[in-house]
Amino acid sequence: MATNSSGIADVAPQHSDTQSLEALRALVLARAPQRWTLVVHRSPDGDALGSALALALFLRKWYTRHLNRSVEIVVLSPTPVPAYYWWLPGAQTYLQEVGALSQEARTRWVRQTDVFVFVDFNDLSRLEDLGEAIAQALATTHEDGRPIAVLVDHHENPRVETDFRLWSPDAAATAQLMWQWLVTWDSSLIDREIATCIYTALMTDTGSFRFGTTTPEVHYLAARLLSYGVQPDLVYQKIYHTFSYHRLQFYGFCLLARLRYLPFFRCAYLVVSAEDLRRFRIGAGETEGLVNYTLTLQNVVLGALLIDRTQPHHTRPTIRLSLRSTGSLRVDELAVRYFNGGGHANAAGGVLHMPLTEAEAYFLDVLKREFPRWTQPITSSSD
Ligand SMILES: [Mn+2]
């Protein structure tokens, strides 16, 4: 493992993935694949976008230096990208929303892709329709052979088969694993723009270095990144100080009128209707972070947000659920068992296809059934 003069590891604990990275490098050197599609999950967050854009910026430089040629790269998002991420280095060049492409353009691009990199997710169902198109492309052999698939992720229980895997549920962010890729391939190519992308990813996925996942390695990596000239105050402002007046009012409204507090269950949750979203003109990504307010209540160990995301003119209701917990209470297990979802120990999500009032009743049933889990003392360990 690479260490610096202080003896601290450069990256999160490594797994068998370094071998995978060396093998991938050898394959890319031999085959020089022309078209790379870096895929992020629906409702992409800072970790997905920052990690993918860092790779895009890096690959362009790597191809020039090591293969003396150019390369086509797209960072593809299945759903709209929140406005406060478009300042990220490389976003204007590489980032593409699926919705902005025609059906033909999308199909052509996916079919002609030589390498897919799945960034910060491990289940094609997190890609909406795009997942099916990619699954088809991966099953099809063309003249250069089947496309190569690579996974870079830190969520539990990977459900997608890939040729190469850089995966660890112990990583606080996918960014740590992406960093491992970049330094393994050629650390001399890392510059301020790439470091800014990685830093943004690391900062957002650790709740600005507050979550229990914030290990010494996380802070060490942050320090390395700052040494490239990343400006932490600017990154923070660009991500978090971007509320519209409507959005701030919406948060106030939700806390005043949509918050349910169940002290006996040590639970607080928010229920937001489609009408609430319309009334305050809430756009993509603007509910990000709202659920975290539930855990700021004293004694609360489980927080949730139920939000009606049913598309206009769709008859099938879609309720998105975000879960947050403290310490040893694992919400990823609840998400898998009850809410068709998954995630991390303390931050997970899922989806229910039922009207909002039914979804709330179902959530309360789960609460009652699972409550014995957290009558035991909740430890504050971060595991
Ligand atoms: Mn992540």
Boltz pocket constraint, residues with backbone or C-beta under 6 A from the ligand:
constraints:
  - pocket:
      binder: B
      contacts: [[A, 47], [A, 48], [A, 120], [A, 154], [A, 172], [A, 173], [A, 174], [A, 205]]
      max_distance: 6.0
